[in-house]
Amino acid sequence: MKGQWIGVTIGGQVGQIILNVDDRGDYFSGVAFTLPDDKNFPPSAGFFRSQNKSKDFTFTAFLSPIDPRTGLPSEWKNIQHLYPGISHSKTAVVTGHFEDNELFINAQTDVGIKIESHIIRKPFSERSDFPGETQTWEEYKKHVASLSEREYLFRGQTKPWKLRTAFHRRGRYDLGRFLIEDIPKLHRRLTARTKHVFNLEIPNENGAFFNLAQHHGYPTPLLDWTFSPYVAAFFAFRNVPKKPESDECARIFIFDQEKWKSDWIQLILLNTAWPHFSMMEFLAIDNERLVPQQAATTVTNIDDVETYIFKKEEEKKCKYLTAIDLPFSERNKVIKELSYMGITAGSMFPGLDGACEELREKLFDE
């Protein structure tokens, strides 16, 4: 049952349902968001914990209405005026069954609303479903030279892995739990290591804190991008050996972020009920890597980012995302040219680690 499930509801309330389920060892816990098609009814969040990990389950979910202005859970008294004549449920008895990538849910709330859903999700794969265009390094340079400056973001990956955040790759899905349990612990620990004490109540500092943690390896619901196609190439080839043993390709995703921002609302909240993929640029507080990497960041509550973007492309009949695959055989040429541009491990990662990595590249054959 662990994972993200996105489907539709039938019965007394027709709409979309999104479940984010974490494996807690002996049981599952998480949140289900129901988003009715009829806007006269409020969206809801259902917080639940299963009794065990049986494939047949029964549990009680505790319901909170979602404030349509923020996408966050709220007290009913604070938004009741937005839904005249409507009563909101407090609990729901949920029964169901799951098997591999199939989930059946039946729920009835304490005010008698019945909800049913049958969700079939795509089988998991680490490799991208996105077809990339194979190019040489020379072809890639000509291609990116034709693109408008700062309209696009670039993301370099050693292999054509699926676009997923480190948070989701580590098997976590409930962002509410992440904010309530993980972040306070991380904040207390990092405060002893940073010059600046981050005030997480201030949006700019909160974002800078998340980005700092992301750049130092802590799993977050952020994806790193860069405005530079050459910085992206560095990250694509950084971990490819000088003498590659395969004829695989490194991948560089190219994302039309300006068009995306003009077509879709950008949200800054992590645990909002609305599914989203949003562009961010954060302050470089205690983060020396941000500026040389020409970094930009996306924030999302979606596990399968590629499928989400594909659906949005179908809605708008346009392309937001493309991919270029560069053969491993181009590795040494790429790294050499990038070093002439000043794009090295030493410049990308100021400090001892970056300096040692740069000299290892220059002084050792393998």
FENMORA-V11137 format. One record per helix or strand of 3 or more residues. SS is the DSSP state (hx for helix, st for strand). FROM is the first residue (numbers start at 1). TO is the last residue. Records with the same first field share a line. If there is no record, write none. Layout:
# FENMORA-V11137
SS->FROM-TO + FROM-TO
This chain:
# FENMORA-V11137
st->3-11 + 15-23 + 28-36 + 44-49 + 56-67 + 72-74 + 91-99 + 102-109 + 114-120 + 133-135 + 152-157 + 222-226 + 249-256 + 277-280 + 295-300 + 321-327
hx->76-82 + 137-145 + 166-169 + 175-191 + 203-215 + 229-237 + 257-263 + 289-292 + 305-316 + 328-340 + 345-348 + 352-363
